[in-house]
Amino acid sequence: MPALKNLTLKPGKKSAEPNYVLVIHGGAGTMIRDGSTPEQRAKYRAVLSRALKAGYEVLKSGGEAMDAAVEAVSVMEDCPLFNSGHGAVFNVAGKNELETSLMVSKPPASHPAMPSSRRGSSVTLITHTRNPSHLARALYLAPQLAPHPMLSGAAAEATGALLGVRQVDPSYFWTEARWKEHRRGLGLPEDPVEYPRPEILDDTNSETTDVASLSDHKDKETWEPLDLMPTGTVGAVALDIRGCIAAVTSTGGFTNKLVGRVGDTPVMGSGFWAEEWERAGGFVKRKWDRIRGKSKYEGIGVSGTGNGDYYIRRAAASNIARRMQYLGESLDEAAQNVIDDLFKEGGLGGVIALDREGNVALPLNCGGMYRGVIRPDGVPLTAIFFDDQLTELQAGSTNCT
């Protein structure tokens, strides 16, 4: 399948109004329209809309891009429809090992003393952190406790706990649908469901998105995911009113991955990236840029989703930035070319990318990518399949609360 073209979304007309944008994805994969129902599609789009609105409220109030992206990702981490947090897939040993990352194009205004060289934090092999994106943010904001750009396992989670990041029993991440996928993938019978599911009252409160609340069916386990045997992630890229771009990504990896496998989500430059650089050119070009109202700097944020092994081999996320900086490609051209290159090598997936001007690109080379965009007008636009256009979910399509 060729990559989907022409998915760059331009910002509105220039005005005195603040320019802020949030773009999200809920994973890319082999979802097929013919195998889905309108109700099923509405459930996914309802959660995407909810995530967009959560991040939008932060940006609207003048908040940090970093916090807006974390808010959006947290909504998807709390929903079992997506392969992150509560809906994470299992590895070959029947365990959940989660990953997350955060990166900013420049230090957030709320932390002016943060060194400009410290632009992100990532964690892999997470087993107890309820919202991995919260852990990435906490570690990034604590350079004395976590000076490294990437950490893993129990030590990282223990540091997060010291910083107030909520921990849960590993059974919190268990869902019947993902467990059955795990067993089917190993050639085992789905029933009986052998993995214990204890009652954890403190960890199944109203903060978790109950899929049953998105429809008239109240049995939590009546839902079926669109992306069977997923390899995707969830992610958000936000631009705030100060021109800072933040990329946040979170995933459970792919079903029946080897124990200890590290994917692209925590690998800086592969599954995520954010940076800014001074525009090239001499005096005349700089003068012309000022006349056109362009910033002295260019900036970009990227979050990827798909088969992460290929993203690692191609340094996919940072490659988009390098193509813009050194080849003069637009955001659309650079993101599209990287996705095309991944496809040529067998790597299926997509990216969401956002530049400092508010342009958004969402190329993909597979059956679909849960995706959405929200701008200062506050209207959440979402889509699922590769040929979908971004549209607003009509009122009455779901009774999501």
DODREN-971829 format. One line per 3 residues: number of its first residue (from 1); their letters; for each residue x, y, z of C-alpha. Coordinates in Angstrom, 2 decimals. Last residue first. Layout:
<recs>
NUM	A	X:Y:Z  ... $
</recs>
This chain:
<recs>
401	TCN	-19.47:11.40:28.63  -19.50:9.36:25.44  -23.06:8.89:24.22 $
398	TSG	-21.87:8.24:20.70  -22.75:9.43:17.21  -25.29:11.77:18.82 $
395	AQL	-23.28:14.88:18.13  -21.20:14.47:14.99  -17.53:13.62:15.32 $
392	ETL	-15.67:16.49:13.65  -13.83:15.63:10.46  -10.32:14.71:9.35 $
389	QDD	-10.51:13.04:5.96  -10.40:9.26:5.85  -8.39:7.42:3.17 $
386	FFI	-5.96:5.69:5.54  -8.62:4.82:8.11  -9.15:6.49:11.50 $
383	ATL	-10.03:10.19:11.49  -10.47:13.06:13.95  -11.12:16.81:14.07 $
380	PVG	-11.61:18.40:17.51  -13.09:21.93:17.22  -11.61:24.31:19.79 $
377	DPR	-11.30:27.26:17.41  -7.73:27.67:18.66  -6.67:24.45:16.87 $
374	IVG	-7.38:20.74:17.34  -6.03:17.82:15.33  -6.75:14.09:15.31 $
371	RYM	-5.43:10.64:14.51  -6.13:6.93:14.76  -3.93:5.58:11.98 $
368	GGC	-5.16:3.33:9.19  -4.55:0.59:6.69  -0.83:1.27:6.28 $
365	NLP	1.55:3.82:4.77  0.85:6.86:6.90  1.35:10.62:6.58 $
362	LAV	-0.01:13.01:9.24  1.51:16.46:8.63  0.61:19.61:10.61 $
359	NGE	1.55:23.24:9.93  1.43:25.46:13.01  4.25:27.78:11.95 $
356	RDL	6.63:26.17:14.47  6.22:22.76:12.85  4.05:19.75:13.67 $
353	AIV	4.50:16.08:12.81  2.33:13.02:13.28  3.87:9.84:12.02 $
350	GGL	2.79:6.64:10.30  3.15:2.89:10.27  4.46:-0.02:8.24 $
347	GGE	8.16:-0.75:7.81  8.83:-3.12:4.93  11.97:-1.45:3.60 $
344	KFL	10.16:0.47:0.87  7.47:1.43:3.40  10.02:3.06:5.69 $
341	DDI	11.34:5.12:2.78  7.82:6.30:1.94  7.25:7.31:5.57 $
338	VNQ	10.48:9.33:5.51  9.56:10.97:2.22  6.10:11.92:3.50 $
335	AAE	7.45:13.54:6.67  10.00:15.58:4.70  7.59:16.65:1.98 $
332	DLS	4.83:17.67:4.39  7.16:19.59:6.71  8.60:21.40:3.72 $
329	EGL	11.92:20.31:2.28  14.93:22.64:2.38  17.36:19.75:2.00 $
326	YQM	19.48:20.55:5.07  16.98:21.72:7.68  13.77:20.12:6.45 $
323	RRA	15.44:16.82:5.59  17.25:16.90:8.93  13.98:17.41:10.82 $
320	INS	12.29:14.45:9.14  15.38:12.32:9.80  14.98:13.09:13.50 $
317	AAA	11.78:11.05:13.58  12.87:8.17:11.34  16.26:7.25:12.73 $
314	RRI	16.07:4.74:9.83  17.05:1.59:11.75  15.11:2.74:14.82 $
311	YYD	11.96:3.46:12.83  12.22:0.01:11.27  12.29:-1.70:14.67 $
308	GNG	9.39:0.49:15.73  6.77:-1.22:13.62  4.09:1.44:13.73 $
305	TGS	3.71:4.82:15.42  5.80:7.97:15.33  5.73:11.25:17.24 $
302	VGI	7.38:14.33:15.74  7.96:17.94:16.81  9.48:20.65:14.67 $
299	GEY	11.01:24.11:14.87  12.34:26.82:12.61  13.85:29.90:14.14 $
296	KSK	14.12:33.57:13.27  10.35:33.58:13.13  8.48:34.38:9.95 $
293	GRI	6.39:37.53:9.70  6.76:37.82:5.93  8.81:41.01:6.35 $
290	RDW	10.98:39.22:8.90  11.62:36.36:6.47  12.56:38.86:3.77 $
287	KRK	15.13:40.47:6.07  16.57:37.05:6.94  16.77:36.21:3.26 $
284	VFG	18.55:39.46:2.43  21.03:39.18:5.30  22.11:35.64:4.47 $
281	GAR	20.37:32.32:4.78  19.69:29.47:7.19  16.91:29.59:9.76 $
278	EWE	18.06:29.08:13.33  17.21:25.70:14.75  14.41:24.15:16.80 $
275	EAW	13.99:20.69:18.23  11.56:17.85:18.90  11.86:14.13:18.20 $
272	FGS	10.09:10.82:18.72  10.13:7.23:17.49  13.68:7.21:16.15 $
269	GMV	15.46:10.40:17.14  15.45:9.60:20.85  14.86:5.91:21.46 $
266	PTD	12.09:5.56:24.08  9.28:4.96:21.54  11.50:3.11:19.05 $
263	GVR	11.29:-0.27:20.72  13.23:-1.95:23.52  12.72:-5.70:23.91 $
260	GVL	13.25:-6.92:27.46  11.10:-10.03:27.05  10.60:-10.72:23.36 $
257	KNT	7.57:-9.14:21.71  4.37:-11.13:22.02  2.08:-8.27:20.94 $
254	FGG	3.89:-5.09:20.04  5.16:-2.29:22.25  2.99:-1.22:25.20 $
251	TST	3.22:2.39:24.14  3.58:6.06:25.06  4.70:9.13:23.10 $
248	VAA	5.02:12.83:23.99  6.28:15.52:21.61  6.58:19.14:22.72 $
245	ICG	6.86:22.28:20.60  7.65:25.68:22.13  6.56:28.71:20.12 $
242	RID	5.48:30.78:23.11  1.77:30.30:22.35  2.11:26.52:22.60 $
239	LAV	2.72:23.91:19.91  1.73:20.34:20.82  2.65:16.88:19.58 $
236	AGV	0.77:13.89:20.94  1.32:10.15:20.93  -0.24:6.73:21.30 $
233	TGT	1.51:3.58:20.20  1.16:0.94:17.51  2.24:-2.64:16.91 $
230	PML	-1.24:-4.08:17.28  -2.23:-7.77:17.19  -5.80:-6.84:16.21 $
227	DLP	-6.27:-3.16:15.44  -10.01:-2.55:15.58  -10.24:-3.57:19.23 $
224	EWT	-13.26:-5.60:20.35  -15.62:-4.34:23.03  -17.94:-6.63:25.01 $
221	EKD	-15.45:-6.84:27.89  -16.63:-3.84:29.86  -20.22:-5.05:29.97 $
218	KHD	-22.33:-1.89:30.03  -23.53:-1.95:26.44  -25.31:1.31:25.53 $
215	SLS	-22.08:2.79:24.22  -19.10:4.90:25.23  -19.52:4.06:28.91 $
212	AVD	-18.67:0.44:28.07  -15.20:1.55:27.06  -14.56:2.67:30.64 $
209	TTE	-11.99:5.47:30.40  -10.01:5.25:33.62  -10.16:8.33:35.83 $
206	SNT	-13.48:7.07:37.21  -11.76:4.52:39.40  -10.19:1.23:38.44 $
203	DDL	-6.88:1.61:40.26  -8.08:2.15:43.84  -10.67:-0.62:43.58 $
200	IEP	-8.23:-3.26:42.43  -10.38:-6.39:42.07  -8.11:-9.20:40.99 $
197	RPY	-7.82:-10.30:37.37  -5.77:-13.46:37.29  -4.45:-14.62:33.91 $
194	EVP	-5.96:-17.97:32.97  -8.76:-16.98:30.63  -10.10:-20.44:29.84 $
191	DEP	-10.27:-19.96:27.01  -8.23:-18.27:24.30  -6.60:-21.52:23.24 $
188	LGL	-2.84:-21.25:22.67  -1.17:-20.71:19.29  1.22:-18.13:20.73 $
185	GRR	-0.49:-15.27:18.88  -3.86:-16.53:20.03  -2.67:-16.33:23.63 $
182	HEK	-1.48:-12.75:23.35  -4.58:-11.64:21.48  -6.68:-13.23:24.23 $
179	WRA	-4.78:-11.22:26.84  -5.27:-8.02:24.83  -9.05:-8.54:24.74 $
176	ETW	-9.27:-9.59:28.40  -7.52:-6.52:29.72  -4.54:-6.50:32.08 $
173	FYS	-2.72:-3.23:32.77  -3.95:-3.01:36.37  -2.50:-6.49:36.99 $
170	PDV	0.93:-4.84:37.20  -0.03:-3.34:40.61  -0.07:0.42:40.43 $
167	QRV	2.31:3.39:40.81  1.39:7.08:40.69  4.17:9.57:39.97 $
164	GLL	4.86:11.59:43.12  8.52:12.46:42.51  9.71:9.68:44.82 $
161	AGT	7.50:7.32:42.82  9.21:8.47:39.63  12.59:7.66:41.12 $
158	AEA	11.32:4.18:41.96  9.98:3.86:38.42  13.38:4.71:36.93 $
155	AAG	15.11:2.25:39.24  12.59:-0.49:38.47  13.01:-0.53:34.72 $
152	SLM	14.76:1.75:32.30  16.33:5.17:31.86  16.98:7.48:28.89 $
149	PHP	18.14:11.11:28.64  20.33:10.81:31.75  20.43:13.36:34.58 $
146	ALQ	17.57:11.74:36.51  17.65:12.85:40.15  19.39:16.20:39.60 $
143	PAL	17.72:16.70:36.22  14.22:16.49:37.74  11.86:18.06:35.17 $
140	YLA	12.64:15.41:32.56  12.05:12.67:35.13  8.61:13.99:36.01 $
137	RAL	7.63:14.43:32.37  8.64:10.89:31.39  6.89:9.47:34.46 $
134	HSP	3.66:11.28:33.67  3.78:9.81:30.16  3.98:6.32:31.73 $
131	NRT	0.54:6.72:33.30  -0.09:3.90:35.80  3.58:3.23:36.47 $
128	HTI	4.15:-0.37:37.60  5.78:-2.38:34.79  7.93:0.04:32.78 $
125	LTV	10.63:-1.62:30.66  11.54:1.66:28.91  11.83:5.30:29.92 $
122	SSG	12.45:8.51:28.00  13.54:12.06:28.77  13.88:15.18:26.70 $
119	RRS	15.48:18.47:25.75  18.36:18.92:28.13  20.87:20.83:25.98 $
116	SPM	18.96:24.06:26.59  19.72:23.68:30.30  16.56:24.09:32.44 $
113	APH	16.80:27.39:34.32  13.79:28.80:32.49  11.46:26.11:33.89 $
110	SAP	7.93:27.45:33.37  8.97:28.76:29.97  9.63:25.21:28.81 $
107	PKS	13.15:24.51:27.54  13.36:24.34:23.75  12.07:21.96:21.07 $
104	VML	10.72:19.65:23.75  10.94:15.88:24.13  8.96:13.28:26.07 $
101	STE	9.14:9.51:25.97  7.34:6.35:27.03  7.66:2.58:27.19 $
98	LEN	5.63:-0.26:28.71  6.50:-3.84:29.58  3.31:-5.83:30.19 $
95	KGA	3.75:-9.52:30.97  2.48:-12.68:29.28  5.93:-14.15:28.67 $
92	VNF	5.83:-13.36:24.94  5.05:-9.72:25.71  1.58:-8.45:26.43 $
89	VAG	-0.29:-5.50:24.89  -1.08:-2.23:26.66  -4.71:-1.17:27.11 $
86	HGS	-4.39:0.31:30.62  -1.23:2.20:29.73  -0.63:2.09:26.00 $
83	NFL	-1.99:0.10:23.08  -5.31:1.91:22.77  -8.88:0.73:23.29 $
80	PCD	-8.17:0.08:26.98  -8.47:3.82:27.77  -6.39:5.38:30.55 $
77	EMV	-3.31:5.69:28.34  -5.47:7.45:25.75  -6.56:10.14:28.22 $
74	SVA	-2.98:10.41:29.50  -1.70:11.13:25.98  -3.82:14.26:25.73 $
71	EVA	-2.80:15.55:29.16  0.87:14.80:28.46  0.74:16.76:25.19 $
68	ADM	-0.88:19.75:26.89  1.66:19.66:29.71  4.63:19.72:27.34 $
65	AEG	3.09:22.43:25.17  2.98:24.61:28.27  -0.13:26.45:29.38 $
62	GSK	-1.62:29.66:28.01  -5.19:28.84:29.10  -6.09:27.70:25.59 $
59	LVE	-3.05:25.41:25.50  -4.08:23.53:28.65  -7.73:23.31:27.62 $
56	YGA	-6.66:22.04:24.21  -4.81:19.09:25.73  -7.98:17.77:27.36 $
53	KLA	-10.06:18.62:24.27  -7.77:16.61:22.02  -7.88:13.61:24.35 $
50	RSL	-11.69:13.71:24.49  -11.87:13.91:20.71  -9.59:10.88:20.40 $
47	VAR	-11.76:9.08:22.96  -14.91:9.81:20.95  -13.15:8.83:17.71 $
44	YKA	-12.36:5.39:19.06  -15.89:4.79:20.32  -17.39:6.12:17.08 $
41	RQE	-15.47:3.56:15.05  -16.90:0.72:17.12  -20.42:2.08:16.84 $
38	PTS	-20.12:2.44:13.07  -18.96:-1.20:12.86  -15.57:-2.55:11.81 $
35	GDR	-14.25:-5.34:9.57  -15.01:-3.54:6.33  -13.07:-0.49:7.57 $
32	IMT	-9.88:-2.47:8.07  -7.36:-1.89:10.88  -3.87:-3.05:9.94 $
29	GAG	-1.81:-0.62:11.94  -1.26:2.88:13.25  -1.52:4.09:16.84 $
26	GHI	-3.64:6.54:18.81  -2.33:9.70:17.18  -2.45:13.31:18.31 $
23	VLV	-2.10:16.86:17.00  -2.35:19.96:19.18  -2.04:23.50:17.89 $
20	YNP	-1.44:26.98:19.29  -1.29:30.30:17.50  -2.30:33.27:19.63 $
17	EAS	-4.72:35.67:17.89  -3.20:38.71:16.19  -3.99:37.16:12.84 $
14	KKG	-2.43:35.07:10.09  -4.99:33.01:8.23  -5.59:29.52:9.54 $
11	PKL	-2.90:26.92:9.98  -2.18:24.47:7.16  -2.95:20.79:7.36 $
8	TLN	-0.56:18.45:5.59  -2.22:15.18:4.64  -1.41:15.34:0.95 $
5	KLA	-0.42:11.73:0.31  -1.23:8.37:1.88  1.71:6.02:1.67 $
2	PM	1.51:3.36:-0.98  0.00:0.00:0.00 $
</recs>
